[in-house]
């Protein structure tokens, strides 16, 4: 048995390494193999937003973790879970989600 129809050039049900770039998978998921087991997502009128974080170096040299929401895979950052002591609010004027310290 062969893996596909050689006359039409189609393969049957097997995803090859060359096909990964053509699949509708975010870049981060392709790089890491998955989006992460604890990624936090939030639904608004503008779509589904996933929470990401990354380490940035401040001008004084200190490292700071920043959190941000994105609808697609960002250039840098990793999916994150909701940090303790924070909740999600939606800005009424823009409809975008933000993190807010819980009181």
N, C-alpha and C positions, 0 to 999 in steps of 0.2 A: 504494500500500500504506500502511496505517496502522500506528502503533506499538503498537497493542493493541486489545483488544476493547472498544469504547466502550459496548456494552450492559451488560457486567458491571463495567466500570470497572477492569479489570485491565490491566496493562502487561506486555508480553512481553519478559523478559530485559534490560530497560534499568533501571539504577538512577538515579533522579533525585535531585537535591539534597534534596528534601523527605523522601526515604526514609532518608537517612543516620542520623537519630536513632533509627529503628526497627530498624536492623540490630544484630546482636549483635557490636559492635566496641567495644573499650575507648575511653574518652574521649581518652586520650593518642594513640592511633592515629588517631582522627578528626582531632585537632588537627594532628598532624604529618604525616599522610598515610601513615605506616608506623611500625612499632615500632623501627626502627633496624637497621642491618645487623650490628652487633656486640653486640647485647643478650645477656647471659649468663643462662641459665636453669638451674635445678637441680630435679631430681625427688625428692620425699620421699613418705612414706606419706600425707601430708596434701595432696598435689597438686604442681603445677608452680609454682615460684617464679621470678620474674624479678628480677634485680639492677637497682636504680635508684640514682642519686646526685643530690645537690643541694647548692648552696652555702648555708651558713648563716652569719650574722654572730654572732660570739661577743661576750660582754659588753665585752671590751676593744676591740672594733671590728675584730678580725682575721677574715678570711673563712676558713672551714673547709669542705672537701668531706666530706659524710657519705655513706655507702653503706648501703642497706637493701634487704631482700627484700620483695616483695609479690606476692600471687597475682592481684590486679587492678590496674587503673591507679590510681596514687596521685593525690592532689590536686595535688601538685607534685613535680617531679623528672623526670629523663630516664632512659631505659634506658641501662645502662652495661655495659662489658665488665669482666671480672675484673681488678682492679688488680694490677700486678706485685708479687710478694712476699707475696701473700695466697692462702689456700686456703679451701675451704668445709668447715665442720664442722656436724654436726647435734647440737643439744642433746638428750641422751638423755631428759631428763624431759619436754620439751615437744614434741620432734620437729620443731622449727623450725630452719631453716638460719641460720648466722651466718658472718661473715668472720673468719678467724683469721690472724695473721701466720705465714708459713711460717718454720720455723727452719732 
